[in-house]
Amino acid sequence: MLEFDRLQEDIVSLPEDAQQMVIDFVRLLRQRHQTSKTASPQPLSFDEQPFVGTTNAIASQYGLSVSGIV
C-alpha cells in the first residue's frame, strides 16, 4: 500500500489541471481494459476474400513469377 500512498501524494501535489489529466488518463485506461475484457478477438480468415491469390493471377497474366516474394 506504500506505493499507492506515494502515488496519491504525488497526484495531490500536482496543479489542478494536471490532476484532471491524471483522472482522464485513468478513465481511458479503464475503458480500454473493459473493452478488451468484453470483446473476444476473432481469428482472421482470408480464405473467402477476393484479394487472396490476386498476385499470382496478375503475375501469370503478364508472364511474371512471384515465387520467393513474401
Backbone bond lengths (Angstrom), bond angles and torsions (degrees), N, CA, C in turn:
res aa  C-N    CA-C-N  psi(-1)  N-CA   C-N-CA  omega(-1)  CA-C   N-CA-C  phi
1 M - - - 1.443 - - 1.523 111.83 -
2 L 1.297 116.93 -13.23 1.458 120.64 179.94 1.522 111.69 -62.61
3 E 1.335 117.44 -38.67 1.462 120.75 179.23 1.527 110.29 -63.16
4 F 1.329 116.58 -40.92 1.459 120.64 179.37 1.528 110.47 -64.03
5 D 1.327 116.49 -42.66 1.464 120.19 178.65 1.520 111.12 -61.39
6 R 1.320 116.29 -42.10 1.471 121.04 179.84 1.528 110.11 -65.37
7 L 1.328 116.25 -42.10 1.460 121.00 178.97 1.528 110.46 -63.01
8 Q 1.316 116.09 -42.63 1.462 120.32 178.34 1.532 111.02 -61.98
9 E 1.314 117.18 -42.29 1.465 120.73 177.60 1.531 111.04 -62.52
10 D 1.320 115.40 -41.83 1.464 119.43 179.16 1.526 111.00 -62.36
11 I 1.319 116.76 -43.55 1.461 120.14 -178.83 1.518 110.97 -65.63
12 V 1.319 117.04 -43.11 1.469 121.37 -179.96 1.525 110.98 -62.98
13 S 1.308 117.41 -31.56 1.468 120.35 -178.32 1.532 112.55 -77.45
14 L 1.320 118.04 -10.75 1.461 121.44 179.87 1.521 111.05 -77.91
15 P 1.344 117.08 156.34 1.464 119.89 172.79 1.539 109.74 -63.31
16 E 1.309 116.72 159.54 1.461 121.60 -174.83 1.532 112.79 -57.97
17 D 1.330 117.48 -40.26 1.473 119.22 -179.91 1.527 111.34 -67.12
18 A 1.319 117.91 -34.48 1.462 121.30 176.94 1.528 110.47 -70.53
19 Q 1.330 116.96 -36.36 1.463 120.16 176.14 1.530 110.27 -62.19
20 Q 1.328 116.28 -39.51 1.468 120.17 178.27 1.523 110.69 -64.79
21 M 1.318 116.67 -35.81 1.471 120.10 177.11 1.529 110.52 -63.97
22 V 1.319 116.84 -40.02 1.469 120.60 177.81 1.527 109.71 -63.18
23 I 1.323 116.69 -43.98 1.466 120.89 178.72 1.528 110.45 -60.66
24 D 1.319 117.01 -45.27 1.465 121.33 179.20 1.525 111.19 -62.25
25 F 1.320 116.14 -40.80 1.463 120.42 -179.94 1.525 111.16 -64.90
26 V 1.321 116.72 -41.90 1.468 120.39 178.59 1.523 109.89 -63.69
27 R 1.332 117.38 -40.47 1.476 120.64 176.87 1.521 110.93 -61.36
28 L 1.312 116.53 -42.54 1.460 120.72 178.20 1.525 111.08 -60.81
29 L 1.308 116.10 -46.33 1.468 120.06 178.73 1.526 111.15 -61.89
30 R 1.313 116.72 -40.87 1.456 120.85 179.30 1.528 110.79 -63.48
31 Q 1.336 116.87 -42.40 1.468 120.62 178.30 1.522 110.96 -62.75
32 R 1.305 117.59 -44.75 1.468 121.21 179.53 1.516 110.86 -62.97
33 H 1.307 116.97 -40.45 1.451 120.58 -179.67 1.520 110.86 -66.66
34 Q 1.330 117.99 -42.81 1.456 121.37 178.96 1.514 110.77 -65.28
35 T 1.317 117.27 -39.96 1.462 121.17 179.02 1.515 110.51 -64.18
36 S 1.331 117.28 -43.38 1.465 119.63 -178.02 1.514 111.16 -70.28
37 K 1.352 118.70 -27.91 1.453 121.15 178.03 1.520 111.13 -73.95
38 T 1.330 117.89 -37.48 1.452 120.87 -174.56 1.524 112.74 -85.85
39 A 1.297 117.60 -31.22 1.458 120.36 -177.97 1.518 109.90 -91.69
40 S 1.318 115.75 121.41 1.452 118.68 176.80 1.524 108.68 -96.18
41 P 1.310 116.66 126.13 1.462 119.94 -177.62 1.522 111.08 -65.89
42 Q 1.316 115.33 139.50 1.454 121.61 177.72 1.526 108.78 -100.31
43 P 1.323 117.17 138.89 1.468 118.70 178.41 1.525 110.71 -65.69
44 L 1.300 115.20 143.77 1.459 120.04 178.66 1.521 110.10 -79.25
45 S 1.317 115.43 137.98 1.455 120.63 176.38 1.521 107.67 -130.61
46 F 1.304 115.80 121.99 1.450 120.78 -179.49 1.532 111.82 -105.04
47 D 1.306 117.43 5.81 1.464 121.56 -175.70 1.524 112.97 -58.62
48 E 1.306 118.00 -41.03 1.460 121.70 -175.52 1.524 113.34 -99.86
49 Q 1.306 118.10 13.77 1.451 121.34 -178.14 1.528 110.13 -87.19
50 P 1.328 117.27 139.67 1.465 120.59 -175.37 1.524 114.58 -67.12
51 F 1.317 118.39 -21.76 1.457 119.79 -176.95 1.524 112.84 -83.54
52 V 1.337 118.58 -12.56 1.459 121.28 -179.35 1.525 108.58 -66.99
53 G 1.294 116.16 127.13 1.458 121.44 180.00 1.511 113.59 85.81
54 T 1.296 118.04 -1.65 1.460 121.66 -177.85 1.515 111.26 -61.09
55 T 1.319 117.13 -39.64 1.464 120.38 -179.35 1.525 110.98 -60.19
56 N 1.329 116.32 -45.94 1.469 119.34 179.49 1.523 111.29 -64.76
57 A 1.323 117.93 -41.08 1.461 121.13 -179.60 1.519 111.11 -63.16
58 I 1.304 116.97 -44.96 1.463 120.35 -179.70 1.521 110.26 -68.15
59 A 1.325 116.22 -42.45 1.465 119.34 -179.64 1.523 111.07 -61.64
60 S 1.331 117.00 -43.71 1.468 118.72 -178.66 1.523 110.99 -68.26
61 Q 1.318 117.69 -30.82 1.449 121.55 178.70 1.531 111.12 -63.25
62 Y 1.336 115.29 -33.31 1.455 120.22 -178.63 1.525 113.01 -104.98
63 G 1.317 115.97 11.05 1.450 120.39 177.89 1.527 113.87 69.23
64 L 1.329 117.74 31.01 1.446 122.34 -179.23 1.524 110.45 -104.31
65 S 1.314 116.76 162.80 1.455 122.23 176.32 1.518 108.95 -113.93
66 V 1.333 115.37 138.42 1.465 119.68 177.93 1.505 111.16 -114.09
67 S 1.304 118.17 11.43 1.460 120.03 179.56 1.521 109.56 -66.15
68 G 1.312 115.84 137.36 1.443 121.87 -178.56 1.511 114.59 87.49
69 I 1.342 117.29 -5.23 1.459 120.28 176.68 1.518 108.16 -84.33
70 V 1.310 115.30 131.95 1.474 119.97 179.86 1.502 109.11 -105.93
